[in-house]
Amino acid sequence: MPLNDDHYFKQYFLELGALCWRNGLALSPGNIHQKLAEQNKLHYESRVA
């Protein structure tokens, strides 16, 4: 995986507030939420504070 390579990992850039890499990976709250939703791995609490 390219992100295991320190040299590649350090080549990140910011796009609209998200950490991104040339391979298309984008770490943003919206992106993470979308990926988890696609995999049915989101869990919702019935009560909120």
PDBQT receptor file of N, H, CA, C and O in Angstrom, charges set to zero:
ATOM      1  N   MET A   1       0.860  -1.187   0.000  1.00  0.00    +0.000 N 
ATOM      2  CA  MET A   1       0.000   0.000   0.000  1.00  0.00    +0.000 C 
ATOM      3  C   MET A   1       0.897   1.237   0.000  1.00  0.00    +0.000 C 
ATOM      4  O   MET A   1       1.819   1.335   0.809  1.00  0.00    +0.000 OA
ATOM      5  N   PRO A   2       0.631   2.176  -0.898  1.00  0.00    +0.000 N 
ATOM      6  CA  PRO A   2       1.498   3.350  -1.007  1.00  0.00    +0.000 C 
ATOM      7  C   PRO A   2       1.575   4.184   0.273  1.00  0.00    +0.000 C 
ATOM      8  O   PRO A   2       2.607   4.799   0.544  1.00  0.00    +0.000 OA
ATOM      9  N   LEU A   3       0.496   4.213   1.065  1.00  0.00    +0.000 N 
ATOM     10  H   LEU A   3      -0.341   3.713   0.845  1.00  0.00    +0.000 HD
ATOM     11  CA  LEU A   3       0.529   5.063   2.258  1.00  0.00    +0.000 C 
ATOM     12  C   LEU A   3       1.426   4.497   3.354  1.00  0.00    +0.000 C 
ATOM     13  O   LEU A   3       1.720   5.199   4.321  1.00  0.00    +0.000 OA
ATOM     14  N   ASN A   4       1.867   3.249   3.228  1.00  0.00    +0.000 N 
ATOM     15  H   ASN A   4       1.628   2.679   2.442  1.00  0.00    +0.000 HD
ATOM     16  CA  ASN A   4       2.826   2.678   4.171  1.00  0.00    +0.000 C 
ATOM     17  C   ASN A   4       4.235   3.194   3.903  1.00  0.00    +0.000 C 
ATOM     18  O   ASN A   4       5.118   3.053   4.748  1.00  0.00    +0.000 OA
ATOM     19  N   ASP A   5       4.447   3.786   2.745  1.00  0.00    +0.000 N 
ATOM     20  H   ASP A   5       3.729   3.901   2.059  1.00  0.00    +0.000 HD
ATOM     21  CA  ASP A   5       5.739   4.344   2.359  1.00  0.00    +0.000 C 
ATOM     22  C   ASP A   5       5.815   5.789   2.857  1.00  0.00    +0.000 C 
ATOM     23  O   ASP A   5       5.031   6.640   2.438  1.00  0.00    +0.000 OA
ATOM     24  N   ASP A   6       6.770   6.057   3.755  1.00  0.00    +0.000 N 
ATOM     25  H   ASP A   6       7.407   5.366   4.095  1.00  0.00    +0.000 HD
ATOM     26  CA  ASP A   6       6.894   7.406   4.342  1.00  0.00    +0.000 C 
ATOM     27  C   ASP A   6       6.995   8.489   3.281  1.00  0.00    +0.000 C 
ATOM     28  O   ASP A   6       6.352   9.532   3.397  1.00  0.00    +0.000 OA
ATOM     29  N   HIS A   7       7.796   8.253   2.250  1.00  0.00    +0.000 N 
ATOM     30  H   HIS A   7       8.319   7.405   2.157  1.00  0.00    +0.000 HD
ATOM     31  CA  HIS A   7       7.973   9.262   1.201  1.00  0.00    +0.000 C 
ATOM     32  C   HIS A   7       6.634   9.569   0.517  1.00  0.00    +0.000 C 
ATOM     33  O   HIS A   7       6.298  10.734   0.306  1.00  0.00    +0.000 OA
ATOM     34  N   TYR A   8       5.882   8.537   0.176  1.00  0.00    +0.000 N 
ATOM     35  H   TYR A   8       6.155   7.591   0.347  1.00  0.00    +0.000 HD
ATOM     36  CA  TYR A   8       4.577   8.736  -0.470  1.00  0.00    +0.000 C 
ATOM     37  C   TYR A   8       3.599   9.397   0.494  1.00  0.00    +0.000 C 
ATOM     38  O   TYR A   8       2.879  10.319   0.110  1.00  0.00    +0.000 OA
ATOM     39  N   PHE A   9       3.566   8.937   1.737  1.00  0.00    +0.000 N 
ATOM     40  H   PHE A   9       4.150   8.188   2.049  1.00  0.00    +0.000 HD
ATOM     41  CA  PHE A   9       2.632   9.477   2.730  1.00  0.00    +0.000 C 
ATOM     42  C   PHE A   9       2.816  10.977   2.906  1.00  0.00    +0.000 C 
ATOM     43  O   PHE A   9       1.840  11.712   3.056  1.00  0.00    +0.000 OA
ATOM     44  N   LYS A  10       4.057  11.428   2.887  1.00  0.00    +0.000 N 
ATOM     45  H   LYS A  10       4.849  10.831   2.764  1.00  0.00    +0.000 HD
ATOM     46  CA  LYS A  10       4.352  12.851   3.099  1.00  0.00    +0.000 C 
ATOM     47  C   LYS A  10       3.968  13.721   1.915  1.00  0.00    +0.000 C 
ATOM     48  O   LYS A  10       4.097  14.943   1.983  1.00  0.00    +0.000 OA
ATOM     49  N   GLN A  11       3.501  13.119   0.833  1.00  0.00    +0.000 N 
ATOM     50  H   GLN A  11       3.397  12.126   0.777  1.00  0.00    +0.000 HD
ATOM     51  CA  GLN A  11       3.105  13.891  -0.348  1.00  0.00    +0.000 C 
ATOM     52  C   GLN A  11       1.614  14.234  -0.337  1.00  0.00    +0.000 C 
ATOM     53  O   GLN A  11       1.012  14.427  -1.394  1.00  0.00    +0.000 OA
ATOM     54  N   TYR A  12       1.025  14.309   0.843  1.00  0.00    +0.000 N 
ATOM     55  H   TYR A  12       1.514  14.152   1.701  1.00  0.00    +0.000 HD
ATOM     56  CA  TYR A  12      -0.391  14.660   0.951  1.00  0.00    +0.000 C 
ATOM     57  C   TYR A  12      -0.608  16.105   0.533  1.00  0.00    +0.000 C 
ATOM     58  O   TYR A  12       0.333  16.896   0.460  1.00  0.00    +0.000 OA
ATOM     59  N   PHE A  13      -1.846  16.428   0.264  1.00  0.00    +0.000 N 
ATOM     60  H   PHE A  13      -2.610  15.785   0.323  1.00  0.00    +0.000 HD
ATOM     61  CA  PHE A  13      -2.230  17.808  -0.005  1.00  0.00    +0.000 C 
ATOM     62  C   PHE A  13      -3.629  18.015   0.564  1.00  0.00    +0.000 C 
ATOM     63  O   PHE A  13      -4.356  17.053   0.815  1.00  0.00    +0.000 OA
ATOM     64  N   LEU A  14      -3.993  19.252   0.761  1.00  0.00    +0.000 N 
ATOM     65  H   LEU A  14      -3.403  20.034   0.557  1.00  0.00    +0.000 HD
ATOM     66  CA  LEU A  14      -5.320  19.580   1.275  1.00  0.00    +0.000 C 
ATOM     67  C   LEU A  14      -6.219  20.010   0.123  1.00  0.00    +0.000 C 
ATOM     68  O   LEU A  14      -5.830  20.806  -0.732  1.00  0.00    +0.000 OA
ATOM     69  N   GLU A  15      -7.415  19.470   0.125  1.00  0.00    +0.000 N 
ATOM     70  H   GLU A  15      -7.731  18.824   0.819  1.00  0.00    +0.000 HD
ATOM     71  CA  GLU A  15      -8.409  19.868  -0.868  1.00  0.00    +0.000 C 
ATOM     72  C   GLU A  15      -9.734  20.039  -0.149  1.00  0.00    +0.000 C 
ATOM     73  O   GLU A  15     -10.299  19.071   0.361  1.00  0.00    +0.000 OA
ATOM     74  N   LEU A  16     -10.228  21.258  -0.108  1.00  0.00    +0.000 N 
ATOM     75  H   LEU A  16      -9.770  22.044  -0.522  1.00  0.00    +0.000 HD
ATOM     76  CA  LEU A  16     -11.475  21.581   0.585  1.00  0.00    +0.000 C 
ATOM     77  C   LEU A  16     -11.460  21.086   2.035  1.00  0.00    +0.000 C 
ATOM     78  O   LEU A  16     -12.481  20.637   2.556  1.00  0.00    +0.000 OA
ATOM     79  N   GLY A  17     -10.299  21.173   2.678  1.00  0.00    +0.000 N 
ATOM     80  H   GLY A  17      -9.469  21.537   2.255  1.00  0.00    +0.000 HD
ATOM     81  CA  GLY A  17     -10.170  20.804   4.080  1.00  0.00    +0.000 C 
ATOM     82  C   GLY A  17      -9.926  19.332   4.341  1.00  0.00    +0.000 C 
ATOM     83  O   GLY A  17      -9.823  18.927   5.499  1.00  0.00    +0.000 OA
ATOM     84  N   ALA A  18      -9.831  18.518   3.301  1.00  0.00    +0.000 N 
ATOM     85  H   ALA A  18      -9.915  18.847   2.360  1.00  0.00    +0.000 HD
ATOM     86  CA  ALA A  18      -9.605  17.076   3.465  1.00  0.00    +0.000 C 
ATOM     87  C   ALA A  18      -8.162  16.744   3.118  1.00  0.00    +0.000 C 
ATOM     88  O   ALA A  18      -7.582  17.331   2.204  1.00  0.00    +0.000 OA
ATOM     89  N   LEU A  19      -7.584  15.794   3.860  1.00  0.00    +0.000 N 
ATOM     90  H   LEU A  19      -8.055  15.318   4.602  1.00  0.00    +0.000 HD
ATOM     91  CA  LEU A  19      -6.265  15.278   3.507  1.00  0.00    +0.000 C 
ATOM     92  C   LEU A  19      -6.422  14.376   2.299  1.00  0.00    +0.000 C 
ATOM     93  O   LEU A  19      -7.279  13.493   2.294  1.00  0.00    +0.000 OA
ATOM     94  N   CYS A  20      -5.602  14.586   1.270  1.00  0.00    +0.000 N 
ATOM     95  H   CYS A  20      -4.905  15.303   1.274  1.00  0.00    +0.000 HD
ATOM     96  CA  CYS A  20      -5.715  13.808   0.033  1.00  0.00    +0.000 C 
ATOM     97  C   CYS A  20      -4.346  13.333  -0.426  1.00  0.00    +0.000 C 
ATOM     98  O   CYS A  20      -3.314  13.918  -0.099  1.00  0.00    +0.000 OA
ATOM     99  N   TRP A  21      -4.376  12.242  -1.203  1.00  0.00    +0.000 N 
ATOM    100  H   TRP A  21      -5.215  11.767  -1.469  1.00  0.00    +0.000 HD
ATOM    101  CA  TRP A  21      -3.172  11.715  -1.830  1.00  0.00    +0.000 C 
ATOM    102  C   TRP A  21      -3.457  11.493  -3.296  1.00  0.00    +0.000 C 
ATOM    103  O   TRP A  21      -4.615  11.430  -3.706  1.00  0.00    +0.000 OA
ATOM    104  N   ARG A  22      -2.398  11.375  -4.096  1.00  0.00    +0.000 N 
ATOM    105  H   ARG A  22      -1.456  11.427  -3.763  1.00  0.00    +0.000 HD
ATOM    106  CA  ARG A  22      -2.523  11.233  -5.548  1.00  0.00    +0.000 C 
ATOM    107  C   ARG A  22      -3.271   9.970  -5.956  1.00  0.00    +0.000 C 
ATOM    108  O   ARG A  22      -3.792   9.904  -7.069  1.00  0.00    +0.000 OA
ATOM    109  N   ASN A  23      -3.338   8.966  -5.084  1.00  0.00    +0.000 N 
ATOM    110  H   ASN A  23      -2.915   9.020  -4.180  1.00  0.00    +0.000 HD
ATOM    111  CA  ASN A  23      -4.038   7.729  -5.438  1.00  0.00    +0.000 C 
ATOM    112  C   ASN A  23      -5.554   7.846  -5.270  1.00  0.00    +0.000 C 
ATOM    113  O   ASN A  23      -6.275   6.873  -5.491  1.00  0.00    +0.000 OA
ATOM    114  N   GLY A  24      -6.047   9.031  -4.880  1.00  0.00    +0.000 N 
ATOM    115  H   GLY A  24      -5.462   9.822  -4.701  1.00  0.00    +0.000 HD
ATOM    116  CA  GLY A  24      -7.482   9.256  -4.776  1.00  0.00    +0.000 C 
ATOM    117  C   GLY A  24      -8.050   9.153  -3.371  1.00  0.00    +0.000 C 
ATOM    118  O   GLY A  24      -9.224   9.453  -3.155  1.00  0.00    +0.000 OA
ATOM    119  N   LEU A  25      -7.232   8.732  -2.414  1.00  0.00    +0.000 N 
ATOM    120  H   LEU A  25      -6.278   8.488  -2.590  1.00  0.00    +0.000 HD
ATOM    121  CA  LEU A  25      -7.705   8.643  -1.032  1.00  0.00    +0.000 C 
ATOM    122  C   LEU A  25      -7.917  10.042  -0.479  1.00  0.00    +0.000 C 
ATOM    123  O   LEU A  25      -7.049  10.907  -0.602  1.00  0.00    +0.000 OA
ATOM    124  N   ALA A  26      -9.074  10.258   0.128  1.00  0.00    +0.000 N 
ATOM    125  H   ALA A  26      -9.778   9.556   0.227  1.00  0.00    +0.000 HD
ATOM    126  CA  ALA A  26      -9.395  11.543   0.753  1.00  0.00    +0.000 C 
ATOM    127  C   ALA A  26      -9.938  11.264   2.144  1.00  0.00    +0.000 C 
ATOM    128  O   ALA A  26     -10.941  10.567   2.296  1.00  0.00    +0.000 OA
ATOM    129  N   LEU A  27      -9.283  11.801   3.150  1.00  0.00    +0.000 N 
ATOM    130  H   LEU A  27      -8.467  12.367   3.027  1.00  0.00    +0.000 HD
ATOM    131  CA  LEU A  27      -9.726  11.615   4.528  1.00  0.00    +0.000 C 
ATOM    132  C   LEU A  27     -10.452  12.868   4.993  1.00  0.00    +0.000 C 
ATOM    133  O   LEU A  27      -9.835  13.840   5.429  1.00  0.00    +0.000 OA
ATOM    134  N   SER A  28     -11.761  12.822   4.892  1.00  0.00    +0.000 N 
ATOM    135  H   SER A  28     -12.262  12.032   4.539  1.00  0.00    +0.000 HD
ATOM    136  CA  SER A  28     -12.607  13.909   5.371  1.00  0.00    +0.000 C 
ATOM    137  C   SER A  28     -13.770  13.262   6.108  1.00  0.00    +0.000 C 
ATOM    138  O   SER A  28     -14.085  12.102   5.846  1.00  0.00    +0.000 OA
ATOM    139  N   PRO A  29     -14.414  13.979   7.019  1.00  0.00    +0.000 N 
ATOM    140  CA  PRO A  29     -15.557  13.394   7.724  1.00  0.00    +0.000 C 
ATOM    141  C   PRO A  29     -16.628  12.892   6.769  1.00  0.00    +0.000 C 
ATOM    142  O   PRO A  29     -17.181  11.812   6.978  1.00  0.00    +0.000 OA
ATOM    143  N   GLY A  30     -16.929  13.652   5.729  1.00  0.00    +0.000 N 
ATOM    144  H   GLY A  30     -16.480  14.529   5.559  1.00  0.00    +0.000 HD
ATOM    145  CA  GLY A  30     -17.955  13.242   4.778  1.00  0.00    +0.000 C 
ATOM    146  C   GLY A  30     -17.580  11.984   4.019  1.00  0.00    +0.000 C 
ATOM    147  O   GLY A  30     -18.418  11.110   3.797  1.00  0.00    +0.000 OA
ATOM    148  N   ASN A  31     -16.318  11.894   3.621  1.00  0.00    +0.000 N 
ATOM    149  H   ASN A  31     -15.637  12.604   3.801  1.00  0.00    +0.000 HD
ATOM    150  CA  ASN A  31     -15.845  10.722   2.886  1.00  0.00    +0.000 C 
ATOM    151  C   ASN A  31     -15.877   9.481   3.765  1.00  0.00    +0.000 C 
ATOM    152  O   ASN A  31     -16.320   8.420   3.324  1.00  0.00    +0.000 OA
ATOM    153  N   ILE A  32     -15.418   9.601   4.990  1.00  0.00    +0.000 N 
ATOM    154  H   ILE A  32     -15.058  10.463   5.348  1.00  0.00    +0.000 HD
ATOM    155  CA  ILE A  32     -15.428   8.473   5.924  1.00  0.00    +0.000 C 
ATOM    156  C   ILE A  32     -16.862   8.030   6.197  1.00  0.00    +0.000 C 
ATOM    157  O   ILE A  32     -17.140   6.832   6.224  1.00  0.00    +0.000 OA
ATOM    158  N   HIS A  33     -17.777   8.984   6.400  1.00  0.00    +0.000 N 
ATOM    159  H   HIS A  33     -17.551   9.958   6.377  1.00  0.00    +0.000 HD
ATOM    160  CA  HIS A  33     -19.185   8.663   6.635  1.00  0.00    +0.000 C 
ATOM    161  C   HIS A  33     -19.768   7.911   5.439  1.00  0.00    +0.000 C 
ATOM    162  O   HIS A  33     -20.463   6.910   5.609  1.00  0.00    +0.000 OA
ATOM    163  N   GLN A  34     -19.482   8.397   4.234  1.00  0.00    +0.000 N 
ATOM    164  H   GLN A  34     -18.917   9.211   4.096  1.00  0.00    +0.000 HD
ATOM    165  CA  GLN A  34     -19.996   7.752   3.027  1.00  0.00    +0.000 C 
ATOM    166  C   GLN A  34     -19.488   6.317   2.913  1.00  0.00    +0.000 C 
ATOM    167  O   GLN A  34     -20.266   5.408   2.625  1.00  0.00    +0.000 OA
ATOM    168  N   LYS A  35     -18.184   6.105   3.136  1.00  0.00    +0.000 N 
ATOM    169  H   LYS A  35     -17.551   6.844   3.369  1.00  0.00    +0.000 HD
ATOM    170  CA  LYS A  35     -17.616   4.755   3.031  1.00  0.00    +0.000 C 
ATOM    171  C   LYS A  35     -18.239   3.813   4.059  1.00  0.00    +0.000 C 
ATOM    172  O   LYS A  35     -18.545   2.665   3.739  1.00  0.00    +0.000 OA
ATOM    173  N   LEU A  36     -18.428   4.288   5.285  1.00  0.00    +0.000 N 
ATOM    174  H   LEU A  36     -18.179   5.221   5.545  1.00  0.00    +0.000 HD
ATOM    175  CA  LEU A  36     -19.040   3.453   6.318  1.00  0.00    +0.000 C 
ATOM    176  C   LEU A  36     -20.501   3.151   5.984  1.00  0.00    +0.000 C 
ATOM    177  O   LEU A  36     -20.971   2.036   6.211  1.00  0.00    +0.000 OA
ATOM    178  N   ALA A  37     -21.214   4.130   5.452  1.00  0.00    +0.000 N 
ATOM    179  H   ALA A  37     -20.833   5.035   5.267  1.00  0.00    +0.000 HD
ATOM    180  CA  ALA A  37     -22.616   3.923   5.079  1.00  0.00    +0.000 C 
ATOM    181  C   ALA A  37     -22.723   2.885   3.963  1.00  0.00    +0.000 C 
ATOM    182  O   ALA A  37     -23.612   2.033   3.992  1.00  0.00    +0.000 OA
ATOM    183  N   GLU A  38     -21.824   2.951   2.985  1.00  0.00    +0.000 N 
ATOM    184  H   GLU A  38     -21.103   3.643   2.962  1.00  0.00    +0.000 HD
ATOM    185  CA  GLU A  38     -21.832   1.991   1.882  1.00  0.00    +0.000 C 
ATOM    186  C   GLU A  38     -21.604   0.562   2.381  1.00  0.00    +0.000 C 
ATOM    187  O   GLU A  38     -22.081  -0.395   1.769  1.00  0.00    +0.000 OA
ATOM    188  N   GLN A  39     -20.883   0.420   3.481  1.00  0.00    +0.000 N 
ATOM    189  H   GLN A  39     -20.496   1.197   3.978  1.00  0.00    +0.000 HD
ATOM    190  CA  GLN A  39     -20.576  -0.904   4.029  1.00  0.00    +0.000 C 
ATOM    191  C   GLN A  39     -21.525  -1.294   5.161  1.00  0.00    +0.000 C 
ATOM    192  O   GLN A  39     -21.308  -2.303   5.833  1.00  0.00    +0.000 OA
ATOM    193  N   ASN A  40     -22.579  -0.498   5.373  1.00  0.00    +0.000 N 
ATOM    194  H   ASN A  40     -22.755   0.321   4.827  1.00  0.00    +0.000 HD
ATOM    195  CA  ASN A  40     -23.539  -0.734   6.457  1.00  0.00    +0.000 C 
ATOM    196  C   ASN A  40     -22.857  -0.879   7.818  1.00  0.00    +0.000 C 
ATOM    197  O   ASN A  40     -23.213  -1.747   8.615  1.00  0.00    +0.000 OA
ATOM    198  N   LYS A  41     -21.883  -0.024   8.067  1.00  0.00    +0.000 N 
ATOM    199  H   LYS A  41     -21.594   0.681   7.419  1.00  0.00    +0.000 HD
ATOM    200  CA  LYS A  41     -21.139  -0.090   9.320  1.00  0.00    +0.000 C 
ATOM    201  C   LYS A  41     -21.416   1.099  10.235  1.00  0.00    +0.000 C 
ATOM    202  O   LYS A  41     -20.714   1.299  11.226  1.00  0.00    +0.000 OA
ATOM    203  N   LEU A  42     -22.437   1.887   9.904  1.00  0.00    +0.000 N 
ATOM    204  H   LEU A  42     -23.007   1.724   9.098  1.00  0.00    +0.000 HD
ATOM    205  CA  LEU A  42     -22.804   3.010  10.768  1.00  0.00    +0.000 C 
ATOM    206  C   LEU A  42     -23.796   2.531  11.815  1.00  0.00    +0.000 C 
ATOM    207  O   LEU A  42     -24.687   1.733  11.524  1.00  0.00    +0.000 OA
ATOM    208  N   HIS A  43     -23.635   3.019  13.018  1.00  0.00    +0.000 N 
ATOM    209  H   HIS A  43     -22.911   3.668  13.254  1.00  0.00    +0.000 HD
ATOM    210  CA  HIS A  43     -24.546   2.685  14.110  1.00  0.00    +0.000 C 
ATOM    211  C   HIS A  43     -25.068   3.991  14.691  1.00  0.00    +0.000 C 
ATOM    212  O   HIS A  43     -24.292   4.891  15.012  1.00  0.00    +0.000 OA
ATOM    213  N   TYR A  44     -26.363   4.087  14.822  1.00  0.00    +0.000 N 
ATOM    214  H   TYR A  44     -26.993   3.356  14.561  1.00  0.00    +0.000 HD
ATOM    215  CA  TYR A  44     -26.990   5.306  15.320  1.00  0.00    +0.000 C 
ATOM    216  C   TYR A  44     -27.573   5.065  16.702  1.00  0.00    +0.000 C 
ATOM    217  O   TYR A  44     -28.152   4.014  16.977  1.00  0.00    +0.000 OA
ATOM    218  N   GLU A  45     -27.412   6.045  17.555  1.00  0.00    +0.000 N 
ATOM    219  H   GLU A  45     -26.942   6.899  17.332  1.00  0.00    +0.000 HD
ATOM    220  CA  GLU A  45     -28.026   6.018  18.880  1.00  0.00    +0.000 C 
ATOM    221  C   GLU A  45     -29.438   6.562  18.752  1.00  0.00    +0.000 C 
ATOM    222  O   GLU A  45     -29.665   7.521  18.015  1.00  0.00    +0.000 OA
ATOM    223  N   SER A  46     -30.382   5.971  19.452  1.00  0.00    +0.000 N 
ATOM    224  H   SER A  46     -30.197   5.192  20.051  1.00  0.00    +0.000 HD
ATOM    225  CA  SER A  46     -31.749   6.451  19.378  1.00  0.00    +0.000 C 
ATOM    226  C   SER A  46     -31.934   7.740  20.184  1.00  0.00    +0.000 C 
ATOM    227  O   SER A  46     -32.868   8.501  19.931  1.00  0.00    +0.000 OA
ATOM    228  N   ARG A  47     -31.063   7.980  21.135  1.00  0.00    +0.000 N 
ATOM    229  H   ARG A  47     -30.305   7.361  21.341  1.00  0.00    +0.000 HD
ATOM    230  CA  ARG A  47     -31.135   9.211  21.937  1.00  0.00    +0.000 C 
ATOM    231  C   ARG A  47     -29.931  10.086  21.641  1.00  0.00    +0.000 C 
ATOM    232  O   ARG A  47     -28.814   9.592  21.483  1.00  0.00    +0.000 OA
ATOM    233  N   VAL A  48     -30.161  11.365  21.568  1.00  0.00    +0.000 N 
ATOM    234  H   VAL A  48     -31.068  11.766  21.696  1.00  0.00    +0.000 HD
ATOM    235  CA  VAL A  48     -29.062  12.312  21.396  1.00  0.00    +0.000 C 
ATOM    236  C   VAL A  48     -29.103  13.309  22.529  1.00  0.00    +0.000 C 
ATOM    237  O   VAL A  48     -30.167  13.573  23.088  1.00  0.00    +0.000 OA
ATOM    238  N   ALA A  49     -27.981  13.853  22.868  1.00  0.00    +0.000 N 
ATOM    239  H   ALA A  49     -27.116  13.638  22.414  1.00  0.00    +0.000 HD
ATOM    240  CA  ALA A  49     -27.901  14.795  23.985  1.00  0.00    +0.000 C 
ATOM    241  C   ALA A  49     -28.444  16.140  23.618  1.00  0.00    +0.000 C 
ATOM    242  O   ALA A  49     -28.450  17.050  24.447  1.00  0.00    +0.000 OA
TER     243      ALA A  49
